[in-house]
Amino acid sequence: MRIAEQYQLTEEDVSRIIEMAWEDRTPFEAILAQFGLPEKDVIKLMRQEMKLSSWKMWRARVQGRATKHAAKSPDTGFRHRCSRQRAISFNKISKR
């Protein structure tokens, strides 16, 4: 079963998860909080939705990166915000 079907994700949700996964400073915990996908399922979703070469490049980039895990990330007090941060919330419905 595909991850998107298992979690009943829309195309927009899948697109946003992929975008968040590519961002260096967005931890997997943020994806879990917003969409309910644990890290292992984010990895499976990325593999299902991307070309093999793109997935390999993303996987190599993410493995061992401290900023992708909130517990490993250094607490500098600085929080990176996406340019679209106002439209992003922990709700399924965007506040646009």
C-alpha positions in Angstrom: 0.0 0.0 0.0 1.2 3.5 -0.9 2.0 5.8 2.1 -0.2 8.6 0.7 -3.2 6.2 0.7 -2.4 4.7 4.1 -2.3 8.2 5.7 -5.1 9.6 3.4 -2.9 12.4 2.1 -4.0 14.7 -0.7 -1.6 15.6 -3.5 -1.1 19.0 -1.8 -0.1 17.2 1.4 2.3 15.0 -0.4 3.8 18.0 -2.2 4.2 19.9 1.1 5.8 16.9 2.9 8.3 16.5 0.1 9.1 20.2 0.3 9.6 20.0 4.1 11.8 16.9 3.8 14.1 18.7 1.3 14.4 21.8 3.6 17.6 21.4 5.7 16.2 23.0 8.8 12.8 21.3 9.0 13.1 18.4 11.4 11.3 15.1 10.8 9.4 15.9 14.1 7.7 18.9 12.4 6.4 16.6 9.7 5.2 14.1 12.3 3.4 16.9 14.2 1.7 18.3 11.1 0.9 15.2 9.1 1.4 12.3 11.5 4.1 10.6 9.4 7.1 9.2 11.3 10.5 9.4 9.8 10.5 5.9 8.4 7.3 6.6 6.5 8.6 10.0 5.2 11.5 8.1 3.8 9.2 5.5 2.2 7.0 8.4 0.8 10.0 10.1 -0.7 11.1 6.9 -2.3 7.7 6.3 -3.8 7.2 9.8 -5.1 10.7 10.6 -6.4 12.9 9.4 -9.2 15.5 6.9 -7.9 18.4 9.3 -8.6 16.7 12.2 -6.7 15.8 9.9 -3.8 19.4 8.7 -3.5 20.7 12.3 -3.6 18.1 13.3 -0.9 18.9 10.3 1.3 22.6 10.9 1.2 22.0 14.6 2.1 19.7 13.8 5.0 21.6 10.9 6.6 23.5 12.0 9.7 22.3 15.6 9.3 21.7 17.0 12.8 19.2 19.6 11.7 16.8 17.0 10.5 16.3 15.7 14.1 15.1 18.1 16.7 16.9 16.2 19.5 20.3 16.3 17.7 19.9 19.9 16.5 22.0 22.4 18.4 19.8 24.8 20.4 21.0 28.2 19.2 17.8 30.0 19.9 17.5 30.8 16.1 14.6 29.3 14.3 14.7 29.3 10.6 11.3 30.3 9.0 10.2 29.5 5.5 9.1 32.4 3.4 5.6 30.9 3.4 5.6 30.4 7.2 2.4 32.5 7.7 0.4 30.1 5.5 1.8 27.0 7.3 0.1 25.8 10.5 -0.3 22.6 12.4 -3.8 22.4 11.1 -4.8 20.6 7.9 -6.4 23.8 6.7 -4.2 26.7 5.9 -5.0 30.1 7.3 -4.8 32.1 4.1 
